Amino acid sequence: MHRPPFFRTVAALVAAQLVLSACSVSAQPQGLWPDPEPAMPSTPGPIVRSVPNFRAPSATNCARPVSTREVPGFAQGRRDARDALASRDARAKSAPAEGAAAPAAPSTRGEGRALADAESLHRMFPSPQPAPQRRPVEPVTVGMVDDNASFAEYLAFVARTPVVHRPRDVRERYLLDVKDARGRGVADAEVAVQSPSGHAMWARTDAGGRVWLHPDAFDPWRSPTYDVAVRKEGRVAWGRLARGQKSAVEVRLDAAAATWPARLDLVFLIDATGSMSDEIDKLKASLRAIVSEVSALPSRPDVCLGLVAYRDRGDAFITRTHDFTNDVGGFLRQALIPLRADGGGDYPEAMNEALHETVHRLSWRGDGATRLVVLLADAPPHLDYGAPHYDDDMVAALGKGIKVFSVGASGLDRQGEFIQRQIAQYTGGKFVFLTYADAHDPSSGPGRETGHDVKNYSVDTLDRLIVRLVSEELAKLAPRG
């Protein structure tokens, strides 16, 4: 067994840091990632001991009722105004018929001011109207690209797309392949990669026992070698990554066989601002069929469902979270069906906050689960709000073994496409995008055209594609004989 020069350091890393008891980002020098390719310092600096910026997934089950947690978005003044508006509407409904004597309405200076504010906000927050007659929901057609499978094309897209984003340099990457004694992939194994300087990254292998490592995304010193520690069920194995090597880093780990049924944690992370009405309605129409088909896959997965909806500051909520549950009917009735598209205002939305909520505050199950997120959005995140930052949370997602399948809805601009593809590529997911009969007219109906910077894609309906993506992941978990 390979014993690296930094054995004691990495041993401590595995024994202490891979326990993942830390929940905040470690103290690191300023400018750790100042630009896509940090220059190596001329003289060695202080040793940096990176620690995980997440806790390991640890829930044992999702047998819980549907719950809701909400982060409100209204300023208090707008809350008071809206409450006053609701009070006014209630009084109007209970007012006597025309011509009858109406009692004098008591008033206070505070309520008068609130009502004045309410009147000015009435257009923004109109009274409920009778629900319009809904037209039949058309299918959503989508294309898909795998930026890890077509990595050169992805790097070309990055190079020709000068948009504002959070930089993480992924141009140099290495495949880690963790296998058991019989050569079968070891799923959901914990991985720690450390440089001699102490900079480290964490990951979990996917259902096939693989994960992509990007050293320049975490190590500004561009170390020539890295020690790789892999752990599962208390067993630890070692490997070495040498910069520039052509072959995959292969580590053998004597881990226990996978068991069926598979365990699937599936989250829908949805932009719920006003422009997303059609997409939300179509997801509602197809989710029951999606879950039914996924549950009938050969691995007979034990499915847990979660939902994180988000809007923006100043809207009714910033995030509305429904933690994992195995009550599919309750999830549909209490979480998805009541969801409405509303608000938004400016173009960017609170995606940073929503991704942070998804990665860190849901009850992800522990060892052996397949963890997937379907991110459905038509706008980029606000990059002017400060922390949390989406790149920190995509790094944490990789550490927790969460793959993100980003779905670009109608109206997604080039910056939004760049960031969605960035998140999907780093976490091992794929970029999905809506297609239309006319690429420049989302109202033209389902079709094969898109305005996104992609090529060589096939087209399917969104529900069938979600089932296929889940199926491909779970198919890697072949029964162990």
Secondary structure, 3 states (H helix, E strand, C coil): CCCCCCHHHHHHHHHHHCCCCCCCCCCCCCCCCCCCCCCCCCCCCCCCCCCCCCCCCCECCCCCCCCCEEEECCCHHHHHHHHHHHHHHHHHHCCCCCCCCCCCCCCCHHHHHHHHHHHHHCCCCCCCCCCCCCCCCCCCEEEEECCCCCHHHHHHHHHCCCCCCCCCCCCCCEEEEEECCCCCECCCCEEEEECCCCCEEEEECCCCCEEEECHHHCCCCCCCEEEEEEEECCEEEEEEEECCCCCCEEEECCCCCCCCCCEEEEEEEEECCHHHHHHHHHHHHHHHHHHHHHHCCCCCCEEEEEEEEECCCCCCEEEEEEEEECCHHHHHHHHHCCCCCCCCCCCCECHHHHHHHHHHHCCCECCCEEEEEEEEECCCECCCCCCCCHHHHHHHHHHHCEEEEEEECCCCCHHHHHHHHHHHHHHCCCEEEECEEECCEEEEEECCECCCCCCCCCEEEHHHHHHHHHHHHHHCCCCCC
